[in-house]
Structures are given as C-alpha cells and as structure tokens.
C-alpha cells in the first residue's frame, strides 16, 4: 500500500473553500472528498480520481491536476522524511 501524504492548502484555496462552504455546500463536500482521496492515493494508483500529470510545468508550480466537476486543483507531491 502506498504511503499516505499530507495535503496542505494555501491561503487562496482556503478563502475559496470558505465561500463554497457557505454558498455551494455540495461542491465544498466534493472538494473535501477529493482531498481525502488525494491524501490516501496521491499517485492515483487505484485510478479512482481524475488526476493527470501536466506537461512542461516547472517543478514547484503544480505538476499535477485533480479535476472535481468544473473545478481543477493543481498540486505538487512533496514527501518529508
């Protein structure tokens, strides 16, 4: 089983998430489910999420994209020892 990772959200994401929780709770719940899935299977080995590796993106600027409905979440994978 792959290692579990930790998802750390930045300020803009947290601000948008607060707005979604208030105005569009179903979308907010879908995003939370997607983040939980990302923590459990960051490399999408089980193919349960719509995660794609992006091409020609400099390291540290969101090499992966997770799509949740009309929303796209860009993320990097960083492991701490």
Secondary structure, 3 states (H helix, E strand, C coil): CCCCCCCCCCHHHHHHHHHHHHHCHHHHHHHHHHHHHHHHCCCCCCCCCEEEECCCCCCCCCCEEEEECCEEEEECCCCCC
